[in-house]
């Protein structure tokens, strides 16, 4: 069940994704504490390796739901990758049978870059390695912050 509306979640774990055509950032979130944490970055292709990695994360973390960032252009129109994100979202739901919540993630990768490289002085190469998973963390944190208790 793809969900874009807010719902009351008071406990449980979620896995969040910042989907990209080359890499997917992954983060976890805990609804009870309201805290998200960056987890890992998955190389998107080949697709079977991507799905195997996601399946292993689901086995390890036992999430109750997924949160996926949905990207749009600044004017609200679909971004080049919007359709691929929507397909990924449908596949997550279909493969694993868990609810999927979408969050506007416009500029999350830029925000992650600024947080890592500009604000905290992380080296350029390390910031590039961590950017996608920190973007996923920002997506999950945004979703957690929107939940009503």
C-alpha positions in Angstrom: 0.0 0.0 0.0 1.8 3.1 -1.3 1.2 5.9 1.2 1.9 9.6 0.8 -0.3 10.9 3.6 0.8 11.2 7.2 -0.1 8.4 9.6 0.5 7.8 13.3 3.4 5.5 13.9 4.5 5.3 17.5 7.0 2.4 17.3 8.8 0.3 14.8 11.7 0.5 12.4 11.7 1.8 8.9 14.3 1.6 6.1 14.6 4.7 4.0 16.0 5.1 0.5 17.5 7.9 -1.5 17.1 6.3 -5.0 19.5 7.2 -7.7 20.2 5.5 -11.1 23.8 4.7 -10.0 23.6 4.5 -6.2 20.9 4.1 -3.5 21.5 5.6 -0.1 19.9 3.7 2.8 19.1 4.8 6.3 17.2 3.4 9.3 14.6 5.2 11.4 13.1 4.4 14.8 9.6 5.7 15.2 9.7 5.4 19.0 12.8 7.6 19.4 12.1 9.7 16.2 15.8 9.3 15.2 17.1 8.4 11.7 20.6 7.1 11.0 22.6 6.8 7.8 23.3 3.1 7.1 24.9 2.3 3.8 25.1 3.0 0.0 24.1 0.3 -2.5 25.4 0.4 -6.0 22.3 0.3 -8.2 23.4 -1.9 -11.0 23.3 -4.8 -11.7 19.8 -4.8 -10.4 19.9 -8.3 -9.0 22.8 -7.4 -6.7 20.8 -4.3 -5.7 17.8 -6.4 -4.7 20.0 -8.9 -2.9 21.5 -6.2 -0.8 18.1 -4.7 0.0 16.8 -8.1 0.9 19.7 -8.6 3.3 19.0 -5.2 4.9 15.4 -6.3 5.4 16.5 -9.5 7.1 19.0 -7.7 9.3 16.8 -4.7 10.3 13.3 -6.2 10.1 11.6 -3.0 9.1 7.9 -2.3 9.5 7.7 0.0 6.6 9.8 1.8 3.9 10.3 5.5 3.3 11.4 6.5 -0.2 12.4 10.0 -1.3 10.5 11.3 -4.3 12.4 13.9 -6.4 10.8 16.7 -8.4 12.2 19.8 -10.1 12.0 23.1 -8.3 8.8 24.0 -10.3 7.1 20.8 -9.1 7.4 19.0 -12.4 8.8 15.5 -12.6 12.6 15.1 -12.4 14.5 12.9 -14.9 14.6 10.2 -12.3 11.0 10.5 -10.9 9.6 7.6 -12.9 12.5 5.4 -11.9 11.8 6.2 -8.2 8.1 5.5 -8.6 9.0 2.1 -10.2 11.5 1.3 -7.5 8.8 2.2 -4.9 6.3 -0.2 -6.5 8.9 -2.9 -6.7 9.7 -2.5 -3.0 6.1 -2.9 -2.0 5.5 -5.8 -4.4 8.6 -7.7 -3.4 8.4 -7.3 0.4 4.8 -6.6 1.1 5.5 -3.7 3.5 3.9 -0.2 3.3 5.9 2.4 1.5 5.7 6.1 2.4 7.0 8.7 0.0 8.6 12.0 1.1 9.5 14.9 -1.0 13.3 14.7 -1.2 14.0 17.6 -3.5 17.5 18.9 -2.7 18.2 16.2 -0.1 21.4 15.2 -1.8 22.5 18.8 -2.0 21.6 19.3 1.7 23.6 16.1 2.6 26.6 17.4 0.6 26.5 20.8 2.4 26.1 19.1 5.8 29.1 16.8 5.2 31.5 18.8 3.2 30.8 22.4 3.8 29.4 22.4 7.4 31.5 19.6 8.9 34.7 19.6 6.9 34.5 16.0 5.8 37.0 15.4 3.0 35.7 15.6 -0.6 36.2 11.9 -1.3 34.5 10.8 2.0 31.7 13.2 1.5 31.1 11.7 -1.9 31.0 8.2 -0.4 28.6 9.2 2.4 26.3 11.7 0.5 23.6 9.2 -0.6 23.2 7.5 2.8 23.1 10.9 4.6 20.5 12.0 2.0 18.5 8.9 3.0 18.9 9.8 6.6 17.5 13.3 5.9 14.5 11.7 4.1 13.8 9.3 6.9 14.2 12.1 9.5 11.8 14.3 7.6 9.2 11.5 7.5 9.7 10.8 11.3 9.3 14.5 12.0 6.0 14.5 10.1 4.5 11.8 12.2 2.0 12.7 14.9 2.1 11.1 18.2 
